[in-house]
């Protein structure tokens, strides 16, 4: 197995309004606290190559992913682009402009980001080197909470590390954790990757090698359990995850292994009234077919004993835990879920818990339903992944 790594800064310039995504409208960035990145890990096994791309963005729609793939123009390569879902980066989806009727995406910025992603993918593939791998997981309680249903919690940190064949040096470390990057809150005007940036910085300081982060099944709302929504709390959370993750990896031996990649398209009907309204106002790209269905995808990736399922949105932990259990039953040693992968369709809720509010503008305890394409998406995603596991 060979790997390559590259990264590039995708922080927007502040010479024109930058609308921060994730909370309310008209939240304009005033300063850059820390840079946003596109980080790319390429893995090659014989003729198979998979490229993992992590973006410090709120979300990246499937048509944008496909634009990048077309620009890369490399055969026999699978490309997976997932967003960390930071709530303090530019609007790349459209919902967080100056008001509820105005799209917040800077088209020039989005076009430039796509070029940068394609270029950094090429860079990651330009210098592939042999590596061994190790995988592990560890529960890190006390940093996050489920604010929709406190009784259902996933605090598992999933880890993958590539080391040189002689085991002397670390090449790159992958972290996967199910929690919104929103330690900072609604009044924050700073561009930042939130706790994710502190996590990566600490891992890189300790290992001398790059770190790439992917969000897990963070719906629900799995969010940082903090009081002040401060940078100090973000730093504490990031460094604690780094510490526990590296500790778990330190007791695991590296080995040579192989990987596999399987993909399946899913189609689900969009029923959300608010999304239809957003289509009408041209806030969101309308990607429905003539019958009102949206096409997306799921993936199952096996790297040694680590199995990763990808989902096209923000899956609630109830479903995430079920997926992990299925993967374990099918033979996985360690499991993880990469959320917001090759799409962002909003929340993916269990059918039995899905109750669309009578007034979606005042959703109460059912906010997640008003940010989901509909009830159908969860069973379609789960059935597709269950099929891949068989």
N, C-alpha and C positions, 0 to 999 in steps of 0.2 A: 504494500500500500504506500502511495505517495501523497503528500499534501502540499498545498501552497496557501499563502495568506497575503492579503493586501487590504488597505483601508484608505479612505479619502474623506476629507471634511465636506459636509453638506450644509453647514450653517448658512442661513440666508443673510444677505447684506441688509443693513437697516437704513439704506438710503431711500427707501419707500416703505409704506406701512406693511408690517408683518403681523398677521392676525394669528394669535396663538390658539391652537386647537385643543379641544377636550372638555372645556367647561362652557362658559357663556359667550355671547357675541361681543364683538368690539373690544377684545382684550389684546391690546397692541403691545408688541415687544418693545422695550426701551433699551435693554442692554443684553449682552451675551455673557452669561455666567460661565458656561463651558461649551465647547464646540459639540456639534452633532456630527455623527459619522455614518458612512456606509462601510461596514466591515464584512469582508468576504473570506470564507474558508472553502478551498477546493480540495476534494478528496478523489483520488484516482486509484482504481483497482483493475489492472489489466486494461481492457478497452472501455470500462465503465468509469464515468466521471460524474460527480455530483458537486454542485456549487451551492453553498449556504450563504445567503446574503442577509445581514441584519441591518435594518435602517432605524435610526433614531427619529422616527416619525410616528404620527398618530395612526396612520394606516395607508395602505397602498392598494388600490383597486386592481382587479384582475386585468382589465384592459391596459393599465399602466405596466403591469408585470409583463404582459405579452409584448408591449412595445419594446421593453428592455431585451427580452429574449430574441426578438427579431433583429435588434441592433447588434447583439452579440454574434449571431450567425455562425454558430459552431455546432456541427452535427455530433450526435452521440453524447450530448451533455445534458443532464437534468439540472435545472436552475430553480432554486427555492428562495423566494424573497419574502421575508417576514419583517414586520414592524415591531419595535420594542413597545410602542403605544405610549410614548412619553406625552404627557399633557402640557408640555411647554415647548413644543416645536411648532413650525408653521402649519397652517391648515393645508393639507394635501388632499382633502376629500370634498370640502365645499360648505360645510355646515356652520362655520365659525367666523363669518365675515363681519362687517360693521353693523349689520342688522340681520333680522331673520329672513329678509327677502333678497339679500345680496351674497353672492358666492365669495368665499374667503380665499380661494386658491389664486396664487400668482402664477399664471400660465407660463411665464418666462422661467420662473424658478423651477417649476415642475419639469419643464422640458430640459433644463440644464441638469437637474438631478438624474434624469433618465440617462443622459449622456455620461455623467460621472459614474453611475452604477455600471453601465456597460464597460467603460474603460477600466474600472477597478476589478471587474470580473476577469477581463483579459490579463490584467496584471497578476492576479492570483494564480493564473494558469501558466504563467511564463517561467516559473522557477519551482517546479515540483520536486520535492525531496523525500527520500524514504523515511518512514516513521513507524514507530510502534504506538499502541494505544492502551489506555486504561479508562475504565468507566466506574462510576460509583453514584450513590445517592445518599442524602442525609436529610432528616427532618430538622427544620430550624424554626421552632415555635416562638411565639411572642413578638414577631416582627410585623405580622399582617393579621387581618381579621376578615371574616365574611359579614359584611354589613347588610346583606339581604337575608341571609339565613345563618346565624352564628353557629348553629349545630353542625353544619356541614363545612369542613375545613380541609384544605390541602396546603400543607406547608413543606412539601418535599422539594428539595433542591436536587436537580439531576445534573450530572457532571460527565464530561468527556474531555480527556486530555491526550494530546499527541506529544510524544517524546522522541528524541533521536534514537536511532537503532542501538546505540551504545549506552543508552539510558543516562547519558551525562547531562543533557540539556532538555528543557521544555521547549516545544515548538509553538504550541497554541493550546489554549484552554477554552472549552465551551461551557457556559453556565445556562441553565434553564430553570426558571422559577415563576410560579403562578401568582403574580401580584402587579396591580396597576402601578406604573411609575408616576405617582401623584402624591409624594410626600409633600411637595410644594402644592399650594392650593389656588383657589380662584383669583386671588388678588396678586399672584406672582406675575411680574412683568418681564422676568428674565428668561431668555432662552437657555434651557438646560435639559440634559438627559436624565435628571433626577437621580435617584439612588443608583441607577444602572451605571452612571458615569463613575461614581465613587467605587463601586464594586470592581469595574474593569481596571481603574487606576491602581487599586490595591493589589489585585491579582498580578498585574503587570510589574508592579514594584517588587512583589515577592518572588515571582518566577523569572523575571527578565524576558518574558515572552508575551505576545499579544493575547487578548481575551476577547471573546465574542459572546454576546448575551442574546437569548431568545426568551420571550414571554411565554408562559404556560397557559393553562386553562384558567384565566384570571377573571372570568365573569362572576357575577354573583352578589355583591361586588367584593371581590378579593382586593383589598386596598391596604396600604400601610397603616398600622395601628399606632398613630402618633397624636400628640396633643397640640403642638405649636405650628406644625406644617413648616418647619424651618430647614435651612440647609444643614444645620448641625444634626438634625434627625435623619436627613437623607444620607449624610456622611456615616452616621452610626450604623444605619441599616445596610448600606453598601459594604462597609468594612466588615460587619458581622457575617454577612453572607459569604464574602470572600474568605474570611478566616475559617468558617465551618466547612466550606467547600474544599479548600486546599488541605485541610486536616483530613477530610474523608479520602481524598485522592492519595495522600501520603502513605496510607497503609495498604494500597492496592498495587499489585505488580503489573507492569506493562507487558504486552504481548503483541505478536503479529496476528492480523486477522483480515477479514474481508468485509464487504458491505453489499447490501442489495437495496433496490429502490423500486417501489410499485406505486402506481398512480391510478386513480379512478375519478371520473367526472361525476358530479352530482347536480341534479336539477330540483329546484324547489320553487313553489309559487310564492310570489311576493303579495302579501295581503295588508301590509302596514299602511294605514291611511296617511301617516306623516311622511313616509317615504314617497308616496304618490304625490303628495303636495310638494315635496322637495323636487321631484322630477318636473312638475309643472312650472315651478319657479326657476328651473335650471340650476339649482344648487348642487344636485347630484347628477352624475351621468346615468341616463336611463338605459340599462343593459338588459331589460326584459325582452323576451321573444314575443311573438304575436299572441301567445296564449297567457302571457303574464309570468312566465317562468324565468328564473335566473340560473345560469350555468356557472358552476364553480368546480372545485376539486378537493380531494383529500389525498394524502400520501402516507405510505408506510415505509420507513427507512430502518434498516437493521445494520448497525455498525458493531461488529463483534457481538457482545452480549447486551448491548444497548439498543433498544427499539424505540423509535420516535414516531409518533403519529402526528400528522399535521392537520389542522382544521382551519377553515377560511373565515375565522372571526373569533369572537370572545366567548368561549365555551364555559358554561357554569361548572363549578367543581364537582357537582353530583355526577355529571356526565363524564368529566375528566377522570374521576376516580374509577368509574365503571370501565372506561377505556383502558386504564392502566391495569386493572384486574384482568381484563380479557387478554392483554398482551402477556402478562405473567402466566396465565393459564396456557397460552400458546407456546411458551418456551422462553420468554425474555428473562434475562437476569436483572437488568435495570430498565426502567421505562421512563418516558417523558412525553410531553405534548408540546408541540410548537404551535402557538396560536397566531392568528392574523397572518396566516401563511398563504401566499399567492392570491390574497384577496382580503377584504374586510367587509363582511356582511352584517356586522353588529353582533348582538348577543345571540348565543345558541343555547336555548333553554329546554329543559325536559318538558315534554308535552303535558305531563300531569301537573306541572307547576306554571304553565303558561296561561295567564289571564289578562287579555288585553283590556285596559281600563275603559270605562264608559266615556270619560273625557281624557283623551291622550295628552292634552295640554296641562292637566293636573293629575299625573299618573299615580301619585302617592307611593305605595309600596311596589308598584309594578312599572317602574321606570324602565327596566331592562326590556320589557315587552315592546315599549314604544321605540326602542332602538334595535329592533330585530326585523328581518324581512318577513318573519311569520312563524307559525307553529310548525310548519313542515320541515324546516331546515334541520332540526335536531335529529329526527328519525332517519332522514336521508343521509346525513353525515355518519351517524352511528352504524346504519346498515351497510354503507359502503366500506367503512373500515372493518367491520366484522367480516365482510366478504373477503377483503384482502388478507385478514388474519387466517382465514380458512384455506 
